[in-house]
Structures are given as C-alpha cells and as structure tokens.
Amino acid sequence: MRSPTHASEFRFKTLDVLLDIGYDEIAIDFLPSYDIHGELTYHLGTVATLAAEYKKKRGKVAKKVWRDEQERFWENRLKHGLACRNARKLEAAKEEARRQAILERFSEERIETMKENLKKLGWEKEVERYFKKVTYEIHTYSYKARPLTDHEWAGILPKFTSLMKIERKNLRIEEIEGQFKDRINKWLKPAFTAFILSRPPNEINPNIRDIALMDDWRTLLCTEPFDKDLTESTVEAASAKIPQFAETFRRDRIDLLLDVVRKSKTYSGQEVAEDVLQLASTLFRCGDSTCGDVYTYPHVLAHTCNFLYIARPSIQVAPRDAEQLPPPEVPLVHRHEGSPIIRLYSEDEKYILKALEKAGVWVGLDPHIVFDDTAHEHMLSLLDALGWSHSTTVEEMEERQPYVECLCECYDDPKKPRSRKIFRWKKAMYESKAHAKMEGNRPWFSKLGEHELQKSEQYEEVRHRSGHHQCPWCHNHFNIYMYDSHPRLRDHVSSCCGIQKPCPPEVHEHVKKITVLADEEPWLHYEESVALDGEQAKACQTCRKTAAGEADLDTNGGSESDSE
C-alpha cells in the first residue's frame, strides 16, 4: 500500500467510486491499493485497462484463467518491487556503515593526536581524566573525516588549554578529598566505633559527622599536614573528648524535647523534668503531612523527619572570630525550605562534609514534633483499664506489650458495622483521636479476658517487627532502606560506615541489640485488630512475615549462619 503524491491524486479513485462508474470488482480487488487521506484507492488508468481486457474474455473458464494470471503477475510484481527497495536500503546502509567506519577511524586518530599534543604541553594526568568522558568539545573537534592539521590544532588549542586547567583543578580537589577520606577512615571511624560500642545500644548519640566537626577533630583533620601522619597521642586526646561532647549533644536534644512537652496543654505552666520523658503516657506525634505517626522517647529523637536526607544543608564559612557572618551558601540542587545551616571555620572543612555526605543532618523538632495530648489522655485510661500505675514507663510497656479492647469512638469506622477492636497498646495510641462529644462515664478501654488474651498472644507471635533501624554511626535511615526491602544494619555499617569486613563480632552483637532506633511507627498503620471467634490471627499483610521468618532473616544483624 503506497501513498501517491498530491499531484497525481486525481488519477486515483476509491473502490466505491470505481463501482459507481461501472467497473467490475473482480478486475480490481487484486490490484495494489494506495492510501490517500486515510482511504484506500486504486489507479484509475490501470483499472480501466484491466477492465477492458476482462470484458474481452468470453466464458467463465477464460475469465478465471485471466484473473489467475493477473493475480500471479501483480503478486510477483509487488514482491519484485519490495526486493528492489530492500536492496536499495541495504546498499544505503552499507554505504552509511562504510562512511561511519571512516569517520570513526579519523575521529580516533584526531583524538590520539589531541592527546599527544596536550601531553607534550604537560597535561598528562588531565588528558587521561578528561578524555574518559564524552563531552561536547571532544565530539565537535574529533568527529570529522580528515586528519587533524597543525593549523586546525592551533585554532582549538586555547579551548583545550582552558579545559585542561579545569581538569587540573578537579584533580586537585579529588586528591584532597581522598586524603580527607583516608584520614577519616584510618583515625576517626575506629575511634568513633570504639565509642559507639562502649555505649548502650539504644542510646541517642551524635553521628560521625557531628564528631568530625568537634573542635579537636576539625583541627586534626584539617590543619595537620597530609605529608605527615597523625600521632596516636593526638588522636587519643581528641577521642577522649567524644563522651563529653556526646553527653552535651544528648542534653541539647532532651532540652528540645522537654520544650515540646512544656508547650502542651497537659503540662502547660508546670515544671517538667527528664523523668517525664520515660513515662508511657508521654507520647509525641509527627505533624508532617506525609507522616502523622506516634512516637515515644527516645525513639522520637531518631525519627526520620528530624533529619535531612535527600536535600542538602546550607553552609556558612567564616573564621571562628569573625564579627559578621557571610550569607550561607545555599545548595543549587536538592534545596529544602528552612534547611539547617552547618557552620564551618575554613574552606577545607567542606571536605569533611563531602567525605561524610551520607550522614543524616539534624533539622530539629520544630514545628513537626508535638506532644500528643489526646494520646496522653487515652494512655492514662488504658493504664487504668489494665490496673497499672500512671508512672509506668515506656520500657515496661515495650517489654510486656499489653493488648486491650478499645471501646471509645476513636476505633469505630462509620462505614463499617461496629465490631470489637483489640489492639496492642501502641496501635491503640496510634488510632486515638480527640472525641467529638462527651461520652459520660463510658470506659475507653477494657482488660482482656482469658480467651482474648490467648488470641492476642497468637497475634503477637506473628506481628511484624520492623527491621528498619537508624544507623548509630551515620544516622542515615533514608539511604539504607530506599532500595532494599530486606535491609541489614550490619551490612550497612560494613559498606558505608567504615567497619571492616568481615564484620567484627562485637559490632555484630551491638547492632543486634538495637531496638529503640527501629522505625516501627510507620508499620502501625498495618497492624490489625486481634481476630476473635475462631479466626486465625493475621500477620501484617503488607510484608507477610511470620515470627519464624523474622528469626531466619534477622534483618537487624543478619543470621548467624550468613557468610561474611
């Protein structure tokens, strides 16, 4: 089927028009058709000639013989035409391939000539680095089917000279970055690892970037010449100050969290001590539009929304004694409104940030973290239903994992028939909401009977335990778990945080004990009410993991049988 030119369109007619003229379809349907404006047409002259021949035939046999001959003729003619066109295309493709081969050969020769000329001028390292890339200049000046002449080279030399200067600068930057990384890997990471292993596994500590920006470590990393190695005495002196820095760091975070508590309706105008944070009734909620999860202490301080992951922080560089600070350097990409500002005292300190760029950057608690007065009120009612003291701590709740029957309006779905709801304590707090009306003396929760307790124990056995743990070395939650559905913190600290392979037993044991930093809250959405009336308790339908599967996988530390 072909498409004739506009000038010859008047010589082509559709089948309906040809039939109206009086031509027999038997003399037409075997002819090649042509698409004109979406309609199948036939060449009028050819149709007229064949129709005249067809009329001259007498008898059915003669007409059939003529038609069979015409069908074979036109079929062979179309095949022949197609073969001719394919042959021309093949020849054109061969010619293009020969042209490209010649062009590639000259291009390679021109690139080699450029490289040799630049190396003679002293740009050896820069040439090796630059010509590994595919750039506009390389394509423009090399992709020509002729040798590179001296006259042409003289014209493009200034351009390549400026490019080599840029490469020399980049090579120097990469060299310095490598020196900083080597120094951090050799001295800082082992010192910080020793500190982490000396602390309780669920304690909130600064990450490695925070430690690197301590005054003592800034001095060691940035001011000591790289042609001399650091001494063990200076490293030990700087390492000895990490615990004090970590305690100050922890106190600052706790003070921020206590400020959040003081702003609440529950504790407004009261003196609030650190002991309040340990209570099970001290609950926080993230007000971020994409989150909304409920948190307890200390996990609330490790919450993902408190850190900057994809976006980059702003940087402010000025001497320590500067009277006036310059405007912060805002990143051109991955901007974040209100992103934190990292204070640096010299340009060299930027290399610390580059070497530790995957470490989480603290954003703060304001305004997304708030004290949840509603959940607090519900927790007190839940403790009353269990007959437990209001001074019950989070640690006790995590250890005992109580289940209760939820009776108040928070747990009723108006779109579904009312049914009994039996939730784990944290799921009950996650679902709690401010009541639309007073409920009088109606209890909000009730203690479970023997049958319900048995069902809740069955559900607890198959309930999903999050394997998503924030790394205590780098506080990087996002990059560990974005692309890995079965993450293992042990593998992360080995590949990212400088822990040598095979993973030392003490590190393996430490990460296996981390529970508070597990990012459990997002999974509360998928927890279900304990099934009653003979139904089987269900595990999380999203991940479909059983307790046995969790034990085999051991997403936190890896199974004991895993090969390193």
C-alpha positions, 0 to 999 in steps of 0.5 A: 500500500503506497501513498501517491503524491498530491499531484497525481491524486486525481488519477486515483479513485476509491473502490466505491467510486470505481463501482459507481462508474461501472467497473467490475470488482473482480478486475480490481480487488487484486490490484495494489491499493494506495492510501490517500487521506486515510482511504484506500484507492486504486489507479484509475488508468490501470483499472480501466485497462484491466477492465477492458481486457476482462470484458474481452474474455468470453466464458467463465473458464477464460475469465478465471484463467485471466484473473489467475494470471493477473493475480500471479503477475501483480503478486510477483510484481509487488514482491519484485518491487519490495526486493528492489527497495530492500536492496536499495536500503541495504546498499544505503546502509552499507554505504552509511556503515562504510562512511561511519567506519571512516569517520570513526577511524579519523575521529580516533586518530584526531583524538590520539593526536589531541592527546599527544599534543596536550601531553607534550604541553604537560597535561598528562594526568588531565588528558587521561581524566578528561578524555574518559568522558564524552563531552561536547568539545571532544565530539565537535573537534574529533568527529570529522573525516580528515586528519587533524592539521597543525593549523586546525590544532592551533585554532582549538588549542586555547579551548583545550588549554582552558579545559585542561586547567579545569581538569587540573583543578578537579584533580586537585580537589579529588586528591584532597578529598581522598586524603580527607577520606583516608584520614577519616577512615584510618583515625576517626571511624575506629575511634568513633566505633570504639565509642559507639560500642562502649555505649548502650545500644539504644542510646541517642548519640551524635553521628560521625559527622557531628564528631568530625566537626568537634573542635579537636577533630576539625583541627586534626583533620584539617590543619595537620599536614597530609605529608605527615601522619597523625600521632596516636597521642593526638588522636587519643586526646581528641577521642577522649573528648567524644563522651563529653561532647556526646553527653552535651549533644544528648542534653541539647536534644532532651532540652528540645524535647522537654520544650515540646512537652512544656508547650502542651496543654497537659503540662502547660505552666508546670515544671517538667523534668527528664523523668517525664520523658520515660513515662508511657503516657508521654507520647509525641506525634509527627505533624508532617503531612506525609507522616502523622505517626506516634512516637515515644522517647527516645525513639522520637529523637531518631525519627526520620523527619528530624533529619535531612536526607535527600536535600542538602544543608546550607553552609556558612564559612567564616573564621571562628572570630569573625564579627559578621557572618557571610550569607550561607551558601545555599545548595543549587540542587536538592534545596529544602525550605528552612534547611539547617545551616552547618557552620564551618571555620575554613574552606577545607572543612567542606571536605569533611562534609563531602567525605561524610555526605551520607550522614543524616543532618539534624533539622530539629523538632520544630514545628513537626514534633508535638506532644500528643495530648489526646494520646496522653489522655487515652494512655492514662485510661488504658493504664487504668483499664489494665490496673497499672500505675500512671508512672509506668514507663515506656520500657515496661510497656515495650517489654510486656506489650499489653493488648486491650479492647478499645471501646471509645469512638476513636476505633469505630469506622462509620462505614463499617458495622461496629465490631470489637477492636483489640489492639496492642497498646501502641496501635491503640495510641496510634488510632486515638483521636480527640472525641467529638462529644462527651461520652459520660462515664463510658470506659475507653478501654477494657482488660482482656479476658482469658480467651482474648488474651490467648488470641492476642498472644497468637497475634503477637507471635506473628506481628511484624517487627520492623527491621528498619533501624537508624544507623548509630554511626551515620544516622542515615535511615533514608539511604539504607532502606530506599532500595532494599526491602530486606535491609541489614544494619550490619551490612550497612555499617560494613559498606558505608560506615567504615567497619571492616569486613568481615564484620567484627563480632562485637559490632555484630552483637551491638547492632543486634541489640538495637531496638529503640532506633527501629522505625516501627511507627510507620508499620502501625498503620498495618497492624490489625485488630486481634481476630476473635471467634475462631479466626486465625490471627493475621500477620501484617499483610503488607510484608507477610512475615511470620515470627519464624521468618523474622528469626531466619532473616534477622534483618537487624544483624543478619543470621548467624549462619550468613557468610561474611 
